[in-house]
Amino acid sequence: MTITETITAIGDSAFKYLNKITEITVGKALKGIGNAAFQNCSALTAVLLPQEFTTLGEYTFQGCSKLTYVELGKSLTSVPMQCFQNCTSLSEITIPGSCKKIEKGAFAGDAGLANIIFEEGLSL
């Protein structure tokens, strides 16, 4: 799924439970994704967010059990509550230096998550 260059935000629950989405690539204008926007999209395997991306909502990718690759924007300010909960195939993620907070349960139930890379400049 490709989100065009003109879209700046994705609203709450916009694609929740859509099981045909396997990959999300977004335009450079996207700055935020709302709560539960991709919750339980069970076929989703990869998410690529632009460098200027700043805001994820709570539960955004919760239950995306096949999600293996996530590229977070370099401007992301926080990883919200239960954002990646039960993403059981996620094995590695890089938290950008711009991040100021990782909230409760952000990676709960991610049994395969073996490597969290914290970029230089991160101050939690």
HUJO-V201192 format. One record per pair of residues at least 12 apart in sequence whose ideal C-beta (glycine too) atoms are under 10 Angstrom apart, sorted by sequence separation. I is the first residue (numbers start at 1). J is the second residue. D is the distance in whole Angstrom. If there is no record, write none. Layout:
I,J,D / I,J,D
This chain:
24,37,10 / 47,60,9 / 70,83,10 / 93,106,10 / 1,15,8 / 10,24,9 / 24,38,7 / 33,47,9 / 47,61,7 / 70,84,8 / 79,93,9 / 93,107,8 / 102,116,9 / 10,26,8 / 33,49,8 / 56,72,8 / 79,95,7 / 102,118,10 / 1,18,9 / 21,38,7 / 24,41,9 / 44,61,7 / 47,64,8 / 56,73,9 / 67,84,8 / 70,87,8 / 78,95,10 / 79,96,10 / 90,107,8 / 93,110,9 / 15,33,10 / 31,49,10 / 39,57,10 / 53,71,9 / 55,73,9 / 1,20,9 / 7,26,7 / 8,27,9 / 14,33,8 / 16,35,10 / 17,36,10 / 22,41,9 / 30,49,7 / 31,50,8 / 37,56,9 / 38,57,10 / 39,58,10 / 40,59,9 / 44,63,10 / 45,64,8 / 53,72,7 / 54,73,7 / 60,79,9 / 62,81,10 / 63,82,9 / 67,86,10 / 68,87,9 / 76,95,8 / 77,96,9 / 83,102,9 / 86,105,10 / 91,110,9 / 99,118,8 / 1,21,5 / 7,27,6 / 9,29,9 / 10,30,7 / 14,34,7 / 16,36,5 / 18,38,8 / 21,41,5 / 23,43,9 / 24,44,7 / 30,50,6 / 33,53,8 / 37,57,6 / 39,59,5 / 41,61,8 / 44,64,5 / 46,66,9 / 47,67,7 / 51,71,10 / 53,73,3 / 54,74,10 / 55,75,9 / 56,76,7 / 60,80,7 / 62,82,5 / 64,84,8 / 67,87,5 / 69,89,9 / 70,90,7 / 74,94,10 / 76,96,5 / 78,98,9 / 79,99,7 / 83,103,8 / 85,105,6 / 87,107,8 / 90,110,5 / 91,111,10 / 92,112,9 / 93,113,7 / 99,119,8 / 102,122,10 / 1,22,8 / 2,23,9 / 3,24,7 / 5,26,9 / 6,27,7 / 8,29,5 / 9,30,7 / 10,31,10 / 11,32,9 / 12,33,9 / 13,34,7 / 14,35,10 / 15,36,9 / 16,37,7 / 17,38,9 / 18,39,10 / 19,40,8 / 20,41,9 / 21,42,9 / 22,43,5 / 23,44,7 / 24,45,10 / 25,46,8 / 26,47,9 / 29,50,8 / 31,52,7 / 32,53,8 / 34,55,9 / 35,56,9 / 36,57,7 / 38,59,9 / 39,60,7 / 40,61,9 / 41,62,10 / 42,63,7 / 43,64,9 / 44,65,9 / 45,66,5 / 46,67,7 / 47,68,10 / 48,69,8 / 49,70,8 / 50,71,9 / 51,72,10 / 52,73,6 / 53,74,8 / 54,75,5 / 55,76,8 / 56,77,9 / 59,80,8 / 61,82,9 / 62,83,7 / 63,84,10 / 64,85,10 / 65,86,7 / 66,87,9 / 67,88,9 / 68,89,5 / 69,90,8 / 72,93,7 / 75,96,7 / 76,97,10 / 77,98,6 / 78,99,6 / 79,100,10 / 80,101,8 / 81,102,10 / 82,103,8 / 84,105,9 / 85,106,7 / 86,107,10 / 87,108,10 / 88,109,7 / 89,110,9 / 90,111,9 / 91,112,5 / 92,113,7 / 94,115,9 / 95,116,7 / 96,117,10 / 97,118,8 / 98,119,8 / 1,23,7 / 2,24,8 / 3,25,7 / 4,26,9 / 5,27,4 / 7,29,6 / 8,30,6 / 9,31,6 / 10,32,7 / 11,33,9 / 12,34,4 / 13,35,7 / 14,36,9 / 15,37,6 / 16,38,7 / 17,39,7 / 18,40,9 / 19,41,6 / 20,42,10 / 21,43,6 / 22,44,6 / 23,45,6 / 24,46,7 / 25,47,9 / 26,48,7 / 28,50,5 / 30,52,8 / 31,53,6 / 32,54,6 / 33,55,7 / 34,56,9 / 35,57,4 / 36,58,7 / 37,59,9 / 38,60,6 / 39,61,7 / 40,62,7 / 41,63,8 / 42,64,7 / 43,65,9 / 44,66,6 / 45,67,6 / 46,68,7 / 47,69,7 / 48,70,8 / 49,71,6 / 50,72,10 / 51,73,5 / 52,74,8 / 53,75,6 / 54,76,6 / 55,77,7 / 56,78,7 / 58,80,5 / 59,81,7 / 60,82,9 / 61,83,6 / 62,84,7 / 63,85,7 / 64,86,8 / 65,87,7 / 66,88,8 / 67,89,6 / 68,90,6 / 69,91,9 / 70,92,9 / 71,93,9 / 72,94,7 / 74,96,5 / 75,97,10 / 76,98,6 / 77,99,6 / 78,100,6 / 79,101,7 / 80,102,9 / 81,103,4 / 82,104,8 / 83,105,9 / 84,106,6 / 85,107,7 / 86,108,7 / 87,109,8 / 88,110,6 / 89,111,9 / 90,112,6 / 91,113,6 / 92,114,7 / 93,115,8 / 94,116,8 / 95,117,7 / 96,118,9 / 97,119,4 / 99,121,9 / 100,122,8 / 101,123,10 / 102,124,6 / 1,24,5 / 2,25,5 / 3,26,4 / 4,27,5 / 5,28,6 / 6,29,6 / 7,30,6 / 8,31,6 / 9,32,5 / 10,33,5 / 11,34,5 / 12,35,5 / 13,36,5 / 14,37,5 / 15,38,5 / 16,39,5 / 17,40,5 / 18,41,5 / 19,42,5 / 20,43,6 / 21,44,5 / 22,45,5 / 23,46,4 / 24,47,5 / 25,48,5 / 26,49,6 / 27,50,7 / 28,51,8 / 29,52,8 / 30,53,6 / 31,54,5 / 32,55,4 / 33,56,6 / 34,57,4 / 35,58,5 / 36,59,4 / 37,60,5 / 38,61,5 / 39,62,5 / 40,63,4 / 41,64,5 / 42,65,6 / 43,66,6 / 44,67,5 / 45,68,5 / 46,69,4 / 47,70,5 / 48,71,5 / 49,72,6 / 50,73,6 / 51,74,5 / 52,75,5 / 53,76,6 / 54,77,6 / 55,78,8 / 56,79,7 / 57,80,6 / 58,81,5 / 59,82,5 / 60,83,5 / 61,84,5 / 62,85,5 / 63,86,5 / 64,87,5 / 65,88,5 / 66,89,5 / 67,90,5 / 68,91,7 / 69,92,8 / 70,93,6 / 71,94,8 / 72,95,7 / 73,96,7 / 74,97,8 / 75,98,5 / 76,99,6 / 77,100,6 / 78,101,4 / 79,102,5 / 80,103,5 / 81,104,5 / 82,105,4 / 83,106,5 / 84,107,5 / 85,108,5 / 86,109,4 / 87,110,5 / 88,111,6 / 89,112,6 / 90,113,5 / 91,114,5 / 92,115,4 / 93,116,6 / 94,117,4 / 95,118,5 / 96,119,5 / 97,120,6 / 98,121,7 / 99,122,6 / 100,123,7 / 101,124,7 / 1,25,7 / 2,26,8 / 3,27,6 / 5,29,5 / 6,30,10 / 7,31,10 / 8,32,8 / 9,33,7 / 10,34,6 / 11,35,9 / 12,36,6 / 13,37,6 / 14,38,8 / 15,39,9 / 16,40,7 / 17,41,7 / 18,42,9 / 19,43,5 / 20,44,10 / 21,45,9 / 22,46,8 / 23,47,8 / 24,48,7 / 25,49,9 / 26,50,6 / 28,52,7 / 29,53,10 / 30,54,10 / 31,55,6 / 32,56,8 / 33,57,6 / 34,58,9 / 35,59,6 / 36,60,7 / 37,61,8 / 38,62,9 / 39,63,6 / 40,64,7 / 41,65,9 / 42,66,6 / 43,67,10 / 44,68,9 / 45,69,7 / 46,70,8 / 47,71,7 / 48,72,9 / 49,73,5 / 50,74,9 / 51,75,7 / 52,76,10 / 53,77,10 / 54,78,9 / 56,80,6 / 57,81,9 / 58,82,6 / 59,83,7 / 60,84,8 / 61,85,8 / 62,86,6 / 63,87,8 / 64,88,9 / 65,89,6 / 66,90,9 / 68,92,9 / 69,93,9 / 70,94,8 / 72,96,6 / 74,98,6 / 75,99,9 / 76,100,9 / 77,101,7 / 78,102,7 / 79,103,6 / 80,104,9 / 81,105,6 / 82,106,7 / 83,107,8 / 84,108,8 / 85,109,5 / 86,110,7 / 87,111,10 / 88,112,6 / 89,113,9 / 90,114,10 / 91,115,7 / 92,116,7 / 93,117,7 / 94,118,8 / 95,119,7 / 96,120,10 / 97,121,3 / 98,122,8 / 99,123,9 / 100,124,7 / 1,26,9 / 2,27,8 / 4,29,8 / 5,30,9 / 9,34,7 / 11,36,10 / 12,37,7 / 13,38,9 / 14,39,10 / 15,40,10 / 16,41,8 / 17,42,8 / 18,43,9 / 19,44,9 / 23,48,8 / 24,49,8 / 25,50,9 / 28,53,9 / 30,55,10 / 32,57,8 / 34,59,10 / 35,60,7 / 36,61,9 / 38,63,9 / 39,64,8 / 40,65,9 / 41,66,9 / 42,67,9 / 46,71,8 / 47,72,8 / 48,73,10 / 49,74,9 / 50,75,9 / 51,76,10 / 55,80,9 / 58,83,7 / 59,84,9 / 60,85,10 / 61,86,9 / 62,87,8 / 63,88,9 / 64,89,8 / 65,90,9 / 73,98,8 / 74,99,10 / 78,103,7 / 80,105,9 / 81,106,7 / 82,107,9 / 83,108,10 / 84,109,9 / 85,110,7 / 86,111,9 / 87,112,8 / 88,113,9 / 92,117,7 / 94,119,6 / 96,121,8 / 97,122,5 / 98,123,10 / 99,124,7 / 3,29,9 / 4,30,9 / 11,37,7 / 13,39,7 / 15,41,6 / 18,44,9 / 21,47,10 / 34,60,8 / 36,62,7 / 38,64,6 / 41,67,8 / 44,70,10 / 49,75,10 / 57,83,8 / 59,85,7 / 61,87,6 / 64,90,8 / 67,93,10 / 72,98,9 / 80,106,7 / 82,108,7 / 84,110,6 / 87,113,8 / 96,122,7 / 97,123,8 / 3,30,6 / 10,37,5 / 12,39,10 / 26,53,8 / 33,60,5 / 35,62,10 / 36,63,9 / 49,76,8 / 56,83,5 / 58,85,10 / 72,99,8 / 79,106,5 / 81,108,9 / 82,109,9 / 95,122,6 / 9,37,10 / 10,38,8 / 32,60,10 / 33,61,9 / 56,84,9 / 78,106,9 / 79,107,8 / 15,44,9 / 38,67,9 / 61,90,9 / 84,113,8 / 95,124,9 / 3,33,10 / 1,38,10 / 24,61,10 / 47,84,10 / 1,41,10 / 31,73,9 / 1,44,9 / 16,59,9 / 21,64,9 / 30,73,9 / 39,82,9 / 44,87,9 / 53,96,9 / 62,105,9 / 67,110,9 / 13,57,9 / 16,60,10 / 22,66,8 / 31,75,8 / 39,83,10 / 45,89,8 / 54,98,8 / 62,106,10 / 65,109,10 / 68,112,9 / 5,50,10 / 12,57,7 / 28,73,10 / 35,80,8 / 44,89,10 / 51,96,9 / 58,103,8 / 74,119,8 / 79,124,10 / 9,55,8 / 11,57,9 / 12,58,9 / 13,59,9 / 16,62,10 / 17,63,9 / 23,69,9 / 24,70,10 / 25,71,10 / 35,81,10 / 36,82,9 / 39,85,9 / 40,86,9 / 59,105,10 / 62,108,9 / 63,109,9 / 78,124,9 / 3,50,10 / 10,57,9 / 12,59,9 / 16,63,10 / 26,73,9 / 35,82,10 / 36,83,10 / 39,86,10 / 58,105,9 / 62,109,9 / 72,119,10 / 74,121,10 / 9,57,10 / 12,60,10 / 35,83,9 / 58,106,9 / 10,60,9 / 33,83,10 / 56,106,9
